[in-house]
Amino acid sequence: SRRTQTEEAPPPDLIEDTNRFHDPRPSELNSTLLRYKLGRNLDPTFMSIVRPRETQDFYNHSEFLFRRNRRGRLVPVGDMPRYLKDMDFKFIRLPDGSKLRTKVTAKLKKKLQQFLWAYTSCPVSYRWKDLGLRFWPRWLKEGHCVAGKTSCSIPPGMKCRPSSTVHKTILRWHCRPMVFTNAALQPQQRLCQWIKVEYPIVTQCSCASPGTNMSYS
């Protein structure tokens, strides 16, 4: 499901009890039963029950909106943002409200649009993250906004920030605390089960000012 995004980074690592007594046993990691419990929420695009090969190669995947053609020039991939498509290059609006006509050919207009598109683009970088033994699937692909050394705006000052997320449902091994009347007693059994939780994944980044509260659906 898609939700409103206000965070500027993926969720921080969850603080887990380090006591291995609360880890799921091998019999509680039955993939067939866990697949059935998670049902249609299992998304192979963002989830993996085994360690993905990409993590072993330190693989990072960025959804960059441009590629280089045979001449080495950057050419756009996908649909041009509407704010660039609708930009009128026939005139420049001055601060006093008046218009100054320009002479921009169709060829130059296309080059200007592609330059602005490349300069202000904010790709999403995806990396696999190991959530640990108490999550299933254990491996989840997280999205990050590429933090470039330069600004994404003209004039400079704005940065690429998360503007949209999707929430993926995964399973988490949850143990309820047990209360003992005698403090000397040690727990011999656990009250644990797999529960469904939602995990936010950044899917879109946009050029925005620091502290901007983005709201996308």
C-alpha positions as CSV (number, residue, x, y, z in Angstrom):
1,S,0.0,0.0,0.0
2,R,1.1,3.5,-0.7
3,R,1.4,6.0,2.2
4,T,2.2,9.6,2.9
5,Q,6.0,10.2,3.1
6,T,7.5,12.7,5.6
7,E,10.7,10.9,6.6
8,E,14.0,11.9,4.9
9,A,15.6,8.4,5.3
10,P,14.6,4.8,5.7
11,P,13.5,3.7,9.1
12,P,16.3,3.2,11.6
13,D,17.4,-0.3,12.7
14,L,15.0,-1.8,15.2
15,I,16.3,-2.4,18.6
16,E,16.0,-6.1,19.3
17,D,16.5,-8.1,22.5
18,T,20.0,-9.7,22.1
19,N,19.0,-12.7,24.1
20,R,19.0,-15.6,21.6
21,F,16.3,-17.3,23.7
22,H,13.9,-15.1,21.8
23,D,15.1,-16.2,18.4
24,P,12.8,-18.4,16.3
25,R,13.8,-22.1,16.3
26,P,14.5,-23.9,13.0
27,S,11.1,-25.6,13.2
28,E,9.5,-22.0,13.4
29,L,11.3,-21.0,10.1
30,N,9.4,-23.4,7.9
31,S,9.3,-21.5,4.5
32,T,6.2,-23.3,3.3
33,L,4.2,-22.3,6.4
34,L,5.5,-18.7,6.4
35,R,4.7,-18.3,2.7
36,Y,1.2,-19.4,3.4
37,K,0.9,-17.0,6.3
38,L,2.3,-14.0,4.3
39,G,0.2,-14.9,1.3
40,R,0.0,-12.4,-1.5
41,N,2.1,-9.9,0.4
42,L,5.2,-11.8,-0.6
43,D,6.8,-9.5,-3.2
44,P,9.9,-11.0,-4.9
45,T,10.9,-7.6,-6.2
46,F,11.6,-6.2,-2.8
47,M,11.9,-9.4,-0.7
48,S,14.2,-12.5,-0.6
49,I,14.1,-15.5,1.6
50,V,17.8,-16.2,0.8
51,R,20.7,-13.9,0.7
52,P,20.6,-12.1,-2.7
53,R,23.7,-12.5,-4.9
54,E,23.9,-8.7,-5.3
55,T,24.8,-8.2,-1.6
56,Q,27.9,-10.4,-2.1
57,D,29.0,-8.2,-5.0
58,F,28.3,-5.0,-3.0
59,Y,25.8,-4.2,-5.7
60,N,23.9,-0.9,-5.7
61,H,21.1,-0.3,-8.2
62,S,20.1,3.2,-9.0
63,E,17.0,4.1,-11.1
64,F,18.7,6.9,-13.0
65,L,16.4,8.6,-15.6
66,F,19.1,8.9,-18.2
67,R,21.5,6.7,-20.2
68,R,24.3,7.5,-22.6
69,N,23.8,7.0,-26.3
70,R,26.4,6.0,-28.9
71,R,27.8,9.5,-29.0
72,G,28.2,9.5,-25.2
73,R,25.4,12.0,-24.6
74,L,22.9,11.7,-21.9
75,V,19.4,10.9,-23.2
76,P,16.3,10.7,-21.1
77,V,14.5,7.4,-20.2
78,G,10.8,7.5,-19.5
79,D,8.3,10.3,-19.5
80,M,9.5,13.9,-19.1
81,P,8.2,15.6,-15.9
82,R,5.2,17.7,-16.6
83,Y,6.7,20.9,-15.2
84,L,9.4,20.7,-17.9
85,K,7.0,19.6,-20.6
86,D,4.7,22.5,-19.9
87,M,7.6,25.1,-19.6
88,D,7.1,27.9,-22.1
89,F,10.4,29.0,-23.6
90,K,8.8,31.7,-25.8
91,F,9.2,34.4,-23.2
92,I,10.7,35.1,-19.8
93,R,8.5,36.6,-17.1
94,L,10.3,39.4,-15.3
95,P,9.9,40.3,-11.6
96,D,7.6,43.2,-12.4
97,G,5.2,40.8,-14.2
98,S,6.1,41.9,-17.7
99,K,7.3,39.4,-20.4
100,L,10.4,39.4,-22.4
101,R,10.2,37.5,-25.6
102,T,12.9,35.0,-26.6
103,K,14.0,33.3,-29.7
104,V,14.3,29.6,-28.8
105,T,14.2,27.0,-31.6
106,A,12.5,23.7,-31.1
107,K,15.9,22.0,-31.1
108,L,17.3,24.3,-28.4
109,K,14.2,23.9,-26.4
110,K,14.6,20.1,-26.4
111,K,18.3,20.5,-25.3
112,L,17.3,22.9,-22.5
113,Q,14.6,20.5,-21.3
114,Q,17.0,17.6,-21.3
115,F,19.6,19.6,-19.4
116,L,17.2,20.7,-16.7
117,W,15.8,17.2,-16.5
118,A,19.3,15.7,-15.9
119,Y,20.3,18.5,-13.5
120,T,17.3,18.2,-11.3
121,S,16.7,14.4,-11.4
122,C,16.7,12.5,-8.2
123,P,17.2,8.8,-8.7
124,V,16.4,6.1,-6.2
125,S,19.3,3.8,-5.1
126,Y,18.2,0.3,-4.0
127,R,20.2,-1.8,-1.6
128,W,19.4,-5.2,0.0
129,K,19.3,-5.1,3.8
130,D,19.5,-8.1,6.2
131,L,16.7,-7.6,8.7
132,G,17.9,-10.5,10.8
133,L,16.6,-13.8,11.9
134,R,13.4,-12.4,13.5
135,F,12.0,-11.1,10.2
136,W,10.7,-13.1,7.2
137,P,11.6,-12.7,4.5
138,R,14.9,-11.8,6.0
139,W,16.2,-9.8,3.1
140,L,14.4,-6.6,2.0
141,K,15.4,-4.1,-0.7
142,E,15.5,-0.5,0.7
143,G,15.3,2.6,-1.4
144,H,17.6,5.6,-0.7
145,C,17.8,9.1,-2.2
146,V,21.2,9.6,-3.7
147,A,23.0,12.2,-1.7
148,G,25.1,14.0,-4.4
149,K,27.9,16.5,-3.7
150,T,26.1,19.2,-5.6
151,S,22.6,20.6,-5.3
152,C,19.8,19.5,-7.6
153,S,18.3,23.0,-8.0
154,I,19.1,26.2,-9.8
155,P,20.0,28.3,-7.8
156,P,21.7,25.7,-5.5
157,G,20.3,24.9,-2.1
158,M,17.8,22.1,-2.6
159,K,18.6,18.4,-2.2
160,C,17.1,15.1,-3.2
161,R,14.7,13.9,-0.6
162,P,12.1,11.1,-0.3
163,S,8.8,12.0,-1.8
164,S,6.9,8.7,-2.0
165,T,7.0,5.4,-0.3
166,V,5.2,2.0,-0.4
167,H,4.6,-0.1,2.7
168,K,5.4,-3.8,2.3
169,T,4.0,-6.3,4.7
170,I,6.4,-8.8,6.1
171,L,6.5,-11.2,9.1
172,R,8.1,-10.4,12.4
173,W,8.9,-12.8,15.2
174,H,7.3,-11.3,18.3
175,C,7.7,-12.5,21.9
176,R,5.5,-11.2,24.7
177,P,7.1,-10.6,28.0
178,M,6.3,-13.3,30.6
179,V,5.6,-12.3,34.2
180,F,6.9,-14.6,37.0
181,T,5.9,-14.1,40.7
182,N,9.2,-15.6,41.8
183,A,12.1,-13.6,40.4
184,A,14.4,-16.5,40.9
185,L,12.5,-18.6,38.3
186,Q,14.0,-18.7,34.8
187,P,11.6,-18.8,31.8
188,Q,11.3,-22.3,30.4
189,Q,8.8,-21.5,27.7
190,R,8.1,-18.6,25.3
191,L,4.9,-16.8,24.2
192,C,6.0,-16.1,20.6
193,Q,4.4,-15.9,17.2
194,W,4.9,-14.5,13.7
195,I,2.9,-11.3,13.3
196,K,2.4,-9.1,10.2
197,V,4.1,-5.7,10.2
198,E,4.5,-3.0,7.6
199,Y,7.9,-1.7,6.4
200,P,8.2,1.6,4.5
201,I,10.3,1.6,1.3
202,V,11.3,4.8,-0.5
203,T,10.2,4.6,-4.2
204,Q,10.6,8.1,-5.3
205,C,12.9,11.1,-4.6
206,S,12.4,14.7,-5.5
207,C,14.4,17.9,-5.4
208,A,13.2,19.9,-2.3
209,S,14.4,22.4,0.2
210,P,15.8,21.4,3.6
211,G,13.0,20.9,6.2
212,T,10.3,20.6,3.5
213,N,7.4,18.5,4.7
214,M,6.5,16.5,1.6
215,S,3.1,14.9,1.4
216,Y,2.6,12.4,-1.5
217,S,0.1,9.6,-1.9
